Amino acid sequence: MKLYFHYLAMHLKTCMAHKKSFFLYALGQFLTSCTEFATLWLLLGRFETVGGYTAGECAICFAVMVLSFSLMECFFRGFDHFAGLVRNADFDRMLVRPRGLVIQVLCHKIEFGRLGKLIQALGALAIGIALSPVEWTLARAGVLLMMIAGGTVVFAGLAWIYAGLCFFTLEGLECVNVFLHGARDFGKYPLDVYGRTLLKFCTCVVPYALFQYYPLTYLLGRSNSALRAVAPLFTPLFLIPCALLWKAGVKKYKSAGS
């Protein structure tokens, strides 16, 4: 972890060397996320509810997804850019360094500018909290934090899968982005509005529901199940197949040349 924090400091210094460029990039990310939230707000302003969920409740759902995704983009971006490392044989240099491969890949790409989305998502969360009928307690605040942490874990796992597949394809598979970037879009609404089939898929295959739908129902008072409240704690299990795919890829890796 000491090495990781050292890299964080280095990337931050690099960003601050070009402050105007950094802040303009962060502003662009902020405005892009604002546009997405405005679309959600206009839709709910016209129809008032979506699947029985009000604007305030959907705003909380939107904020959790964007917060989780922006944290992944900031601190786990190295996995998302891994195809370039394999294609250009830059990964070969990592193999001969006396440090773990995962930490090296993570430290390769850290984008603090993505925190512009995080700032906007915090604003959306504040709006959602103000408009939703949630009686906030310490337990519910803890559930909300677990939802964000669990979402970051799931998105990081998907990025890890994307990186692991690059060992076999040399190029990133765009189909993975359907689950990675696409989830940020359809996850703006509680997953049960899409039907039971998709909800089952998002529970058993790619576990978005563990940090989005199930704890959200507890948060909004629609369920008193303690199991739903702690569902985000099960999201790290998703990292097991991700790690196995990564290890299989490293074992079969052959240099692509340069």
Disulfide bonds with the S-S distance in Angstrom:
none
